[in-house]
Amino acid sequence: MQRHVFFLSDGTGITAETLGNSLLTQFEGLEFRKVTLPFIATPEKARATVDYINHVGDSDGARPLVFSTTTNDAARAVLRECKGLFIDLFDTYIHTLEQELGVPSTQAQGRAHGLADGSRYNARIDAMNYAMEHDDGQSTRDLSKAELILIAPSRCGKTPTTLYLALQHGIFATNFPLLEEDLEKPRLPTALQGLEDRLFGLTSDPERLAQVRNERRPGSRYASLAQCAFELRQAEQLYRRYNVPYVNSANMSIEEIAATVMQEKALRH
Protein backbone atom coordinates (compact mmCIF):
# COMPACT_ATOMS: atom_id res chain seq x y z
CA MET A 1 0.00 0.00 0.00
CA GLN A 2 1.22 3.46 -0.89
CA ARG A 3 1.28 5.99 1.91
CA HIS A 4 0.26 9.53 1.05
CA VAL A 5 2.79 12.23 1.91
CA PHE A 6 1.93 15.93 1.88
CA PHE A 7 4.43 18.77 1.74
CA LEU A 8 2.80 21.99 2.98
CA SER A 9 4.10 25.55 2.86
CA ASP A 10 3.04 29.17 2.73
CA GLY A 11 5.78 29.57 0.10
CA THR A 12 6.78 27.36 -2.81
CA GLY A 13 7.07 24.14 -0.81
CA ILE A 14 10.63 23.49 -1.99
CA THR A 15 12.06 23.44 1.53
CA ALA A 16 9.34 21.09 2.81
CA GLU A 17 9.98 18.77 -0.14
CA THR A 18 13.74 18.80 0.35
CA LEU A 19 13.69 18.15 4.09
CA GLY A 20 10.79 15.71 3.97
CA ASN A 21 12.25 13.68 1.12
CA SER A 22 15.61 13.53 2.91
CA LEU A 23 13.90 11.91 5.88
CA LEU A 24 11.89 9.49 3.73
CA THR A 25 15.01 8.19 1.97
CA GLN A 26 15.89 6.41 5.22
CA PHE A 27 12.90 4.08 4.84
CA GLU A 28 13.63 1.60 2.06
CA GLY A 29 11.04 -0.68 0.54
CA LEU A 30 8.12 1.65 1.20
CA GLU A 31 6.11 3.42 -1.49
CA PHE A 32 4.96 7.00 -1.04
CA ARG A 33 2.51 9.04 -3.06
CA LYS A 34 3.75 12.60 -2.70
CA VAL A 35 1.70 15.78 -3.01
CA THR A 36 3.02 19.34 -2.62
CA LEU A 37 0.54 22.04 -1.57
CA PRO A 38 2.17 25.50 -1.67
CA PHE A 39 1.02 29.03 -0.70
CA ILE A 40 -1.11 28.07 2.31
CA ALA A 41 -0.90 31.55 3.84
CA THR A 42 -4.36 32.02 5.38
CA PRO A 43 -6.56 30.06 7.81
CA GLU A 44 -9.13 29.65 5.03
CA LYS A 45 -6.62 27.94 2.74
CA ALA A 46 -5.38 25.91 5.67
CA ARG A 47 -8.92 24.68 6.41
CA ALA A 48 -9.42 23.59 2.80
CA THR A 49 -6.06 21.80 2.96
CA VAL A 50 -7.03 19.98 6.15
CA ASP A 51 -10.32 18.86 4.58
CA TYR A 52 -8.44 17.47 1.59
CA ILE A 53 -5.82 15.66 3.70
CA ASN A 54 -8.53 14.13 5.90
CA HIS A 55 -10.50 13.00 2.85
CA VAL A 56 -7.41 11.31 1.38
CA GLY A 57 -6.62 9.66 4.70
CA ASP A 58 -10.14 8.33 5.07
CA SER A 59 -10.12 7.00 1.51
CA ASP A 60 -6.73 5.32 1.95
CA GLY A 61 -7.47 3.90 5.36
CA ALA A 62 -4.01 5.01 6.46
CA ARG A 63 -2.84 8.19 8.19
CA PRO A 64 -1.03 10.52 5.74
CA LEU A 65 2.38 11.92 6.56
CA VAL A 66 2.37 15.73 6.58
CA PHE A 67 5.57 17.79 6.41
CA SER A 68 5.04 21.52 6.93
CA THR A 69 7.25 24.61 6.71
CA THR A 70 4.35 27.02 7.15
CA THR A 71 5.37 30.05 9.23
CA ASN A 72 1.99 31.77 9.64
CA ASP A 73 0.80 30.92 13.18
CA ALA A 74 -2.92 31.12 12.34
CA ALA A 75 -2.61 28.87 9.30
CA ARG A 76 -0.32 26.49 11.14
CA ALA A 77 -2.78 26.13 14.03
CA VAL A 78 -5.46 25.00 11.58
CA LEU A 79 -3.12 22.61 9.76
CA ARG A 80 -2.28 20.90 13.05
CA GLU A 81 -5.91 19.74 13.21
CA CYS A 82 -5.48 17.37 10.28
CA LYS A 83 -5.72 13.63 10.88
CA GLY A 84 -2.29 13.02 9.43
CA LEU A 85 1.02 12.71 11.26
CA PHE A 86 1.86 16.42 11.32
CA ILE A 87 5.61 17.15 11.29
CA ASP A 88 6.37 20.86 11.65
CA LEU A 89 9.86 21.21 10.21
CA PHE A 90 10.28 24.87 11.20
CA ASP A 91 8.76 24.69 14.66
CA THR A 92 11.29 22.01 15.58
CA TYR A 93 14.14 24.48 15.25
CA ILE A 94 12.79 28.06 15.31
CA HIS A 95 12.06 28.23 19.03
CA THR A 96 15.47 26.79 19.91
CA LEU A 97 17.14 29.41 17.71
CA GLU A 98 15.03 32.22 19.20
CA GLN A 99 16.19 31.25 22.68
CA GLU A 100 19.83 31.04 21.63
CA LEU A 101 19.88 34.28 19.63
CA GLY A 102 17.70 36.23 22.05
CA VAL A 103 15.45 37.67 19.33
CA PRO A 104 12.10 36.54 17.92
CA SER A 105 11.87 35.15 14.41
CA THR A 106 10.15 37.27 11.76
CA GLN A 107 7.82 34.46 10.62
CA ALA A 108 8.18 35.85 7.11
CA GLN A 109 7.18 33.43 4.38
CA GLY A 110 9.23 32.56 1.32
CA ARG A 111 12.59 33.59 2.77
CA ALA A 112 14.38 30.34 1.95
CA HIS A 113 13.87 30.66 -1.81
CA GLY A 114 12.94 34.31 -2.21
CA LEU A 115 14.88 37.38 -3.29
CA ALA A 116 16.17 38.40 0.11
CA ASP A 117 19.72 38.40 -1.28
CA GLY A 118 19.57 40.18 -4.62
CA SER A 119 23.27 39.84 -5.34
CA ARG A 120 23.17 36.06 -4.86
CA TYR A 121 20.11 35.79 -7.11
CA ASN A 122 21.81 37.81 -9.86
CA ALA A 123 24.95 35.68 -9.56
CA ARG A 124 22.90 32.53 -10.06
CA ILE A 125 21.18 33.98 -13.13
CA ASP A 126 24.55 35.01 -14.63
CA ALA A 127 25.91 31.53 -13.94
CA MET A 128 22.87 29.90 -15.58
CA ASN A 129 23.25 32.04 -18.71
CA TYR A 130 26.93 31.15 -18.89
CA ALA A 131 26.24 27.43 -18.45
CA MET A 132 23.58 27.39 -21.19
CA GLU A 133 25.73 29.37 -23.65
CA HIS A 134 28.66 26.99 -23.22
CA ASP A 135 26.72 23.75 -22.83
CA ASP A 136 28.28 20.72 -24.54
CA GLY A 137 31.03 22.81 -26.14
CA GLN A 138 28.62 24.99 -28.13
CA SER A 139 30.78 28.04 -27.43
CA THR A 140 34.40 28.46 -26.41
CA ARG A 141 34.04 32.20 -25.86
CA ASP A 142 35.26 33.30 -22.43
CA LEU A 143 36.12 29.78 -21.33
CA SER A 144 38.74 31.35 -19.07
CA LYS A 145 35.86 32.70 -16.94
CA ALA A 146 34.77 29.17 -16.06
CA GLU A 147 35.40 28.06 -12.49
CA LEU A 148 34.74 24.49 -13.52
CA ILE A 149 34.70 22.59 -16.82
CA LEU A 150 33.16 19.11 -16.75
CA ILE A 151 34.46 16.74 -19.41
CA ALA A 152 33.15 13.29 -20.30
CA PRO A 153 31.85 11.14 -23.13
CA SER A 154 28.27 11.76 -24.16
CA ARG A 155 25.45 11.00 -21.66
CA CYS A 156 27.52 10.77 -18.49
CA GLY A 157 25.61 13.58 -16.74
CA LYS A 158 27.60 16.67 -17.71
CA THR A 159 24.75 19.03 -18.60
CA PRO A 160 22.39 18.48 -15.63
CA THR A 161 25.31 18.72 -13.19
CA THR A 162 26.52 21.96 -14.75
CA LEU A 163 23.05 23.51 -14.63
CA TYR A 164 22.55 22.39 -11.02
CA LEU A 165 25.84 23.96 -9.95
CA ALA A 166 24.87 27.21 -11.65
CA LEU A 167 21.31 27.36 -10.36
CA GLN A 168 21.94 26.21 -6.80
CA HIS A 169 25.39 27.62 -6.13
CA GLY A 170 26.01 30.36 -8.69
CA ILE A 171 29.14 28.60 -9.95
CA PHE A 172 30.34 29.50 -13.43
CA ALA A 173 30.48 25.95 -14.75
CA THR A 174 30.41 24.57 -18.24
CA ASN A 175 30.93 21.22 -19.89
CA PHE A 176 32.77 19.90 -22.89
CA PRO A 177 32.22 16.59 -24.72
CA LEU A 178 35.03 14.12 -25.33
CA LEU A 179 34.51 13.09 -28.93
CA GLU A 180 35.76 9.88 -30.51
CA GLU A 181 38.67 11.67 -32.21
CA ASP A 182 39.74 13.07 -28.83
CA LEU A 183 39.60 9.65 -27.24
CA GLU A 184 41.48 7.80 -29.99
CA LYS A 185 44.69 9.78 -29.31
CA PRO A 186 43.89 10.29 -26.35
CA ARG A 187 44.25 14.06 -26.08
CA LEU A 188 42.45 17.04 -24.64
CA PRO A 189 40.42 19.12 -27.09
CA THR A 190 42.42 22.15 -28.22
CA ALA A 191 39.99 24.57 -26.56
CA LEU A 192 40.74 23.03 -23.15
CA GLN A 193 44.50 23.04 -23.32
CA GLY A 194 45.92 25.38 -20.70
CA LEU A 195 42.76 25.05 -18.59
CA GLU A 196 43.65 21.73 -16.95
CA ASP A 197 43.25 23.17 -13.45
CA ARG A 198 39.54 23.83 -14.14
CA LEU A 199 38.75 20.34 -15.42
CA PHE A 200 36.80 17.55 -13.72
CA GLY A 201 35.94 14.29 -15.45
CA LEU A 202 32.91 12.02 -15.35
CA THR A 203 32.84 8.35 -16.23
CA SER A 204 30.22 5.61 -15.97
CA ASP A 205 29.67 1.87 -16.20
CA PRO A 206 29.51 0.56 -19.81
CA GLU A 207 26.19 -1.20 -19.21
CA ARG A 208 24.60 1.87 -17.67
CA LEU A 209 25.88 4.17 -20.43
CA ALA A 210 24.64 1.80 -23.13
CA GLN A 211 21.21 1.76 -21.49
CA VAL A 212 21.03 5.56 -21.39
CA ARG A 213 22.24 5.95 -24.97
CA ASN A 214 19.80 3.34 -26.26
CA GLU A 215 16.97 5.50 -24.97
CA ARG A 216 18.23 8.23 -27.27
CA ARG A 217 19.43 6.25 -30.30
CA PRO A 218 18.15 2.64 -30.08
CA GLY A 219 20.28 0.02 -31.78
CA SER A 220 22.98 2.46 -32.94
CA ARG A 221 26.75 2.01 -32.83
CA TYR A 222 26.77 5.03 -30.52
CA ALA A 223 24.71 3.05 -27.99
CA SER A 224 26.48 -0.30 -28.36
CA LEU A 225 28.12 -1.81 -25.31
CA ALA A 226 31.45 -2.12 -27.15
CA GLN A 227 31.48 1.58 -28.10
CA CYS A 228 30.51 2.68 -24.59
CA ALA A 229 33.22 0.51 -23.04
CA PHE A 230 35.82 1.91 -25.46
CA GLU A 231 34.91 5.54 -24.82
CA LEU A 232 34.88 5.14 -21.04
CA ARG A 233 38.20 3.28 -21.01
CA GLN A 234 39.84 5.93 -23.17
CA ALA A 235 38.35 8.77 -21.14
CA GLU A 236 39.76 7.39 -17.91
CA GLN A 237 43.19 7.08 -19.53
CA LEU A 238 42.90 10.71 -20.61
CA TYR A 239 41.99 11.82 -17.08
CA ARG A 240 44.99 10.03 -15.64
CA ARG A 241 47.34 11.40 -18.28
CA TYR A 242 46.39 15.00 -17.49
CA ASN A 243 45.86 14.47 -13.73
CA VAL A 244 42.18 15.34 -14.06
CA PRO A 245 40.13 14.23 -11.02
CA TYR A 246 37.06 12.19 -11.96
CA VAL A 247 34.16 10.22 -10.53
CA ASN A 248 31.94 7.39 -11.73
CA SER A 249 28.47 8.92 -12.04
CA ALA A 250 26.60 5.72 -12.92
CA ASN A 251 24.82 5.36 -9.58
CA MET A 252 24.99 8.94 -8.32
CA SER A 253 22.30 11.60 -8.26
CA ILE A 254 22.97 15.02 -9.74
CA GLU A 255 23.18 16.43 -6.21
CA GLU A 256 25.78 13.82 -5.23
CA ILE A 257 27.88 14.47 -8.33
CA ALA A 258 27.75 18.22 -7.71
CA ALA A 259 28.73 17.84 -4.05
CA THR A 260 31.65 15.58 -5.00
CA VAL A 261 32.87 18.03 -7.63
CA MET A 262 32.62 21.01 -5.27
CA GLN A 263 34.52 19.14 -2.57
CA GLU A 264 37.27 17.99 -4.91
CA LYS A 265 37.73 21.40 -6.56
CA ALA A 266 37.21 23.39 -3.32
CA LEU A 267 34.36 25.41 -4.85
CA ARG A 268 32.36 27.44 -2.33
CA HIS A 269 29.58 29.95 -3.03
Order of alpha helices (4+ residues) and beta strands (2+ residues): beta-alpha-beta-alpha-beta-alpha-beta-alpha-alpha-beta-alpha-beta-alpha-beta-alpha-alpha-beta-alpha
